[in-house]
Amino acid sequence: MSEFQNESEHHRPDLAKGQAHMSEPIITERTRALAQRSANCLVCQRARRRQAGLAFWIVKTFEGLCPFCRAYEKVHGRKSHEPVPADRSSTRNC
């Protein structure tokens, strides 16, 4: 290991040797409120639903700049332009 890596582990006593520095993101109430704003955004909703067009392009291009879109990704684990997965429990196999 390099000298820099040894120093960074030395200053992080909460990390065991060989453990990754990345941990699960902490989701606060503020983050959930910001994500809800993106979930209710008309432009984001249209982008998720249609997957094409101007709204899709705008959301896909600028979601890294929008705090609501960033929070949506943190809370839901997908980008704000990606479609909402179909709920399998609501479909019936007759």
URSUL-V437624 format. One record per backbone hydrogen bond with DSSP energy under -1.0 kcal/mol. NH is the residue of the N-H (numbers start at 0). CO is the residue of the C=O. If there is no record, write none. Layout:
nh & co
NH & CO
NH & CO
This chain:
nh & co
5 & 1
6 & 2
7 & 3
8 & 4
9 & 5
10 & 6
14 & 11
18 & 15
31 & 27
32 & 28
33 & 29
34 & 30
35 & 31
36 & 32
37 & 33
38 & 34
39 & 35
44 & 40
45 & 41
46 & 42
47 & 43
48 & 44
49 & 45
50 & 46
56 & 52
57 & 53
58 & 54
59 & 55
60 & 56
61 & 57
62 & 58
64 & 61
65 & 61
69 & 65
70 & 66
71 & 67
72 & 68
73 & 69
74 & 70
75 & 71
76 & 72
81 & 78
